[in-house]
């Protein structure tokens, strides 16, 4: 599958039982392009962590002390990405040379 532009991995429906494969509940959706506001940066996720608990978070009520994923919203997790555009200083968008950043709980998107 090739998706152009910004996209997100979204939970399509909650998991019904443990036999249901988690991958059957996810879909990739294209997001509308958004302009950066002053003080924002755009990050392109390069790597996103998937852990065993991710499947548990697909139930409507999680059995662990982490918020469950919500239907229609991007699933989240730790990610490593690169800043592709920045207005962090409030001026016009600039393309940084190279900057890698890590995020703890971020939606799984191509561009944030």
C-alpha positions in Angstrom: 0.0 0.0 0.0 1.3 3.4 -0.9 -0.2 6.4 0.7 0.8 10.0 -0.3 0.7 12.9 2.1 0.0 12.8 5.8 -1.7 9.8 7.2 -2.6 8.1 10.5 -3.1 4.5 11.7 -6.6 4.5 13.2 -8.6 2.1 15.2 -11.6 1.1 13.1 -13.5 -0.8 15.8 -12.9 -2.2 19.3 -11.6 -5.7 19.7 -14.3 -8.2 20.7 -12.1 -11.1 22.0 -8.5 -12.3 22.2 -8.9 -14.5 19.1 -9.5 -11.4 16.9 -6.2 -10.3 15.3 -5.3 -6.7 16.2 -4.3 -5.9 12.6 -7.8 -6.5 11.5 -9.0 -3.6 13.5 -6.6 -1.0 12.1 -6.8 1.1 9.0 -4.6 3.8 7.4 -6.4 7.1 6.7 -5.2 10.1 4.8 -5.3 13.3 6.8 -5.9 16.8 5.4 -2.8 18.9 5.1 -2.5 21.4 7.9 -0.5 24.6 8.1 1.9 25.1 11.0 1.0 27.7 13.6 3.6 29.7 15.3 5.5 27.6 17.8 4.7 24.3 16.1 6.9 21.7 14.4 6.0 19.0 11.9 7.5 15.6 12.7 7.7 12.6 10.4 7.7 9.4 12.4 10.4 7.0 11.2 9.9 4.2 13.7 6.9 3.4 15.9 6.9 0.9 18.8 4.3 -1.8 19.0 4.1 -3.7 22.3 2.0 -6.7 23.4 -0.2 -4.3 25.4 -1.2 -2.5 22.2 -3.6 -5.4 21.5 -5.1 -5.0 25.0 -5.6 -1.3 24.4 -7.9 -2.2 21.5 -10.7 -3.4 23.8 -13.3 -0.8 24.7 -12.1 -1.0 28.4 -8.4 -1.6 28.9 -7.5 -4.0 31.7 -4.3 -2.1 32.3 -3.7 1.4 33.7 -3.3 3.1 30.3 -6.1 4.7 28.4 -7.7 2.5 25.8 -7.5 3.4 22.1 -10.6 5.2 20.8 -12.4 4.2 17.7 -11.8 6.6 14.8 -8.7 8.1 16.4 -5.0 7.3 15.7 -3.5 4.7 17.9 -0.5 5.9 20.0 2.8 4.7 21.2 6.5 5.6 21.5 8.0 6.9 18.2 11.2 8.2 16.8 10.9 10.8 14.1 12.6 13.7 12.3 11.5 17.3 12.2 10.6 18.1 8.6 9.3 21.6 9.1 9.4 24.1 11.9 7.9 27.3 13.1 9.2 26.8 16.6 10.6 30.3 16.7 7.3 31.8 15.5 8.6 32.9 12.1 7.9 31.5 8.6 8.3 27.7 8.2 11.9 26.5 7.8 13.3 23.1 6.8 15.8 22.0 9.4 18.9 20.2 8.3 18.5 17.2 10.5 16.9 16.6 13.8 15.8 13.4 15.4 13.3 13.5 18.2 11.6 10.9 20.4 8.1 11.0 21.6 6.6 9.0 24.5 2.9 8.9 23.6 2.1 10.2 20.1 -0.4 9.2 17.5 0.9 6.9 14.7 1.0 9.4 11.9 3.3 10.1 9.0 3.3 13.8 9.9 2.2 15.3 13.2 
